[in-house]
Amino acid sequence: MTTTQPRTLTAPHVSHPAVHIRRGEFWVSAGAADKRWMSYVRWEAPGIETGKPAVVLVHGGGGQSLDWTLTPDGRPGWASVLVERGYPVYLPDRPGHGRSPYRPDVHGDRLPAASPAQMQTLFAPTEPDPRRRAHTQWPWSRNAGTPEFDALTASAQPMLHDLPTGHRLDSEMLSELLSQIGPSIVITHSAGAAAGWLSADQHPELVVAVVAIEPLGPPLRDLGDRGQLEFGLTAIPMNFVPKLDQALDEDNPPKLPGLSGVPVAIVTTDASGRYDADLATIRFLHRAGVKADHIYLPDHGLPGHGHGVIYERNSSDVLTIVQSWIEAATTSRPPDEGTTQ
């Protein structure tokens, strides 16, 4: 008879430092009476007021707010770390995603949730993909059937099929949330970027700064039957002056006066394959009069990250770089500064 040695287990709460926090949840809603829709929002804040602005974390396409709360292997995500550093954090589930109810008459058709193979292509490329060799900060297996990769895949949500509908609903959701909580820092990931651009464009008084982690792009990108980034960064109109479709003079491109007053940063990794797309986004913003900075992580001593940078090995160190930029940009930014690094 063989005996099995008992496993030594450590519950997650045992190894996590004690932090005094407040938390809650609520709903935001918008839309006409017969097509009113709701989005779920969770919030966490330090146990005492710190005077720091709130941070709204907007997840990417096919994601949910849980993307920000923990990593696939159970480490604290950006939301938890920000609270520990004194920031109140708001975590919306984008319309039709996560715990935000999906209504076909409001949201339209949805695409199937990403398969393990699609998640691998986006977040954990394997050989012979040329990104694999540079992608050194992915700390887990790259194959389905392992706990961390399966946890990542389990979080994948169906995306809305119609891009303009998704951008309109995202914008309405974030604008309503900001109207309730006041001026906030908005950090977006991937396809969640449109919500940040649109809200800052429409309500610059409510947006302290925008940080876009590898945003959907490049400008004018065609996504086939889903739609196109027809207005540069978004699939629905922004407040260009003059209107974008009237600006035929390449030497005098239309401007975004609302967004131009908001500090903006684009964060790019070196192993995702998105460098050129992010540079095109920055050029587009500069031409529109927006003082956008470029945070290229290898320039800050953090190479090897991919598109899932917000939960990879050095995720807290990446957040420290972002936090430093936010603090500098919102306290001592010269009026005419706008650089790429």
N, C-alpha and C positions, 0 to 999 in steps of 0.2 A: 504494500500500500504506500502510495506516495503522498506526501503532505505538501500543501501549497503555502508558501510564506505569505503572511498577511501584508497587504499593501499599506504603505505609510502615506496617509492622506493629509493634506493641509488645505483646509477650507479657505477660499479666497479672502474672507474677512479677517483671517488670522494674520496674514502677511501684509495686509494693507494698513498704512498708518492711520491713526485715529484723527479725524478731522470733524470739526463741528460745522455742520452745514444746515441750511434751510432748503426745502424743496417743495414743489407743488406742480400742478398741471391744470390746464384749462383748454378751451376751444376758441378759435377765431373763425369767423364766418363772413361770407360775402355772397354776392349774386342776387338776382331777382327773386321775388317771393316764391315763385313756383320752381325755382332752380337754385335755392339756397344750399350752399355746401359748407362743410365744416372741415377745419384742419386742427389736428391735435398738437399741443405744445406742452412740453415738459420744461421746467426750469429748476435750477439749483443755484444757490448763492452762499457766500460765506456766512458763518454764524453771526457776525457783526458787520455793520456797514463799513465799507472801506473807502467809499468815495470814488471808486473806479467805475467807468461806464460799463453798461451791460454789453455782452458779446452774443450775437445771434449766429449760430452755426447752421449753415444750410447744406444739406447733404447732396450728393450727386445723383445722376440719372440711374434709376433702378435701385437706389439705396434707400436708407431710412435714417432717422436721427440716431439710432443705435450705433451707426458708423463712428460717431464722435465720443461715445461713452466708454467703450472698451476696445481693446485690440483682439484679434482672433485667438490669442493665447491668454487672454484674461487680464492683461495689464491695464491700468487706468488710461483712458483715451484723453483727447484734448479737452473735452468738457470737464472732466474731473480735475485735470491738472490746472486748468484756468481757475476753477473755483478755489483750489488750494493756494493759488497765487493772488487771490483777492478779487476776482472778477465774477459778477453775476452772469450766468449763462442761460440762454434760451435755446431750446432744441425743437424746432418745428418739424413735423413730418409733412413734406410737400404734398399738395393736393393729390389725392388718389394713391398715396404711398403710405407704407407703414400702418400706423393706427388711424390715419385720416381716411374716412370711408370713401370707397369708390362708388360713383354713380354713373352708369353709362350715359344717361341723358345729359349729364354735366361734363364729364371728363372724356367722353367718346371712347373709342376702342383702345385697348391696351395691347402692347406687344408681350410675347411670352417672357417670363423671367429668364435671366441669363443662365445658360447651361454651365456646368463645370468647365467645359472646353473654352467657352467664351470668357469666363472669369479668369482662366489661366492666361489667355491671350492678353487680356487687359492688365492684369495685376501681377502675374507670375510667369512670364515667358520662359520657355525652355529652348534648348538647342534644337534646330540651328538658328533660331531667332537671334539676330545680332545684338539685341538688347540684353540677352541673358548674361553675357560675360561681364557687362558693366553693372548688372543689378546685384550688388553684394549685400544690400541691407534687408533683403527678404529673409527672415530667420527661420522659415518653416519649409516643409515639403511643398513642392509645386504641383502635386498630383492629388486628385480626388481620392477619398478613402482615408485621409488623415484628419485628425480632429480640427486643426487650425484651418486647413483649406476648406473642409466641409462647413465650418462655422462661417467662414467668409461667404461661401456659396449660399448658405441658408439665409443670409441677410439680403440677398438679391430680390428685388421687387419688380413686377411688370412696369414698364414705362408707358406713359401715354403715347399713343401712336401719332397724334397730331401735334407737331412742335409749336405752332402758334397758340393752340389752346393751352398747352402746358405752360408756356411762357406767360400768357395772360393770367392764368390761375396762380402761378407762382408769384407774380408781381402783386396781385390782389392780396394774397395771403400775407406776404412779407410787409406790404404797406399797412395792412390792418394791424398786424402784430406790432410794428413800430409805433403806430398811433396810440397803442395802449401802453407801451413800456417806455417810450421816449427815446431820445437820441442814443444810438447804439453803434458799436463796431459790428460790421457784417463780414463774416468769413464764409466763403463758399468753396465748394469742391466740384470740379469737373462740370457736368451739365447743370449743376445748381447755380452756375454763375449768372445766368440771365436775371434771376430774382434780384441779385445785388446790383447789377447795372441799372435795371429798370427802377428799382426803389430809390437809388441814389439820384437818378436822373429826375424822377418825379417829386421826390421829397428830400432834397439835400439837407434840409434843416434837421432831419431825423437820422441822418447817417453820419457818424463821426469819422469813419474810414471804411474802405472796402479792401479786403484781402482776398484775391481769387487764386485758389490753389489749382494750377493747371486747368484753366477754364476751357469750356467748350469753344472750339475755334478750329481753324483760323477764321477771320471775318469773311462773311459771305459764303460760308461752307454750305454745300448742298448735301442734305441727308436723304436724298431720294424721295420716296413717297411720304416720308415723315414731314418734309418741308425744308426750308432753307433759312439760314441766318440772313434774311433779306435786308435787314437794317444794320448790317455790319456784325454786331455782337448778339443780336436778338432777332427773333422771328416776328416780332410785332414792333410798331413804330416807337422810336425814342424822340425826344424833343430837340431834333436838330434845327439849327438856324443857319442858313435857310433849310427847308425840308430836304431830306437826303435825295429824293428823286428830282429835285430842281437844281442840284449842285452839279453842273457840268464842267465847271472850271477846276481842273486838277490843281492849279496853283492857289486856289482859294476854297479849300474843302469846307464843308459845313461843320459847325461847332456844336458842342453839347454844353451849354452854359450851366445847366444844373450840376452835371457830373464834374465839371471843371473845377468846382470849388471844394471837392471832396478828395482827401488823400487816397490814392489808389496804389496797390502793389500787386504784382503778378509773381507767384512763386512757381519756379520750374525746377524739376529734377534733371539728372543727366542720363537716366536709364529708362525713361518712359517713351522716348521718341517724340516728345511734344515740344522740343526746344524751338524749332522753326515756327510752329503754329503760335507759340506764345510770343515770340518776337514780332510776328505779324499783328497780333492783338495789341501789343504795346505801340507799334507804329501807328495803327489805326487810332488808338486813344490819343497819342500825341498830335496827330493831324486834326483831331477833333477838339484840341485845346485842353486835354486832360493831362495833368502832371502825374503820369504813371511811372512808378519805379519798378525795376526788375530785380527780384531776389533769386539769383541763380545759386542753388545750394552748394555746388562745388566751390564757388568763390568764398563761401563761409566755412570751408573745411568739412562739408557734409556731402561727399560724393556717394554714389552707389544706390540712390533711391529710385523707385519707380512711381507709377501713378497712384499706388496705395500708400504714399508717403505719410499720411496722417496716422497710420497705425503700424508702420514698419519699425525696425530695430531702434533707430534713433529718433523716434517720433517726438519725444519730449524736447530733445535738443533742437529739432526743427521748429517746434513751437517757441522755444526761447528766441530764435532768430526773428520769427514773426512778431513776437511780443516786443522785442527791442525796436523793430521798425515802427510798430504802432505807437509806442511811447515817444519816439523821436518825432514821428510825423504829426502827432497830435498835440505836441507841446512846444516845439521850437522850429517847425518847418518854415524856411524862408518863403516869402510869397511866390517867387518865380522858380522855385526848385522843382526839378522833374528829371530824374536821371535813370539811365539803365546801367547795370553793373555787369 
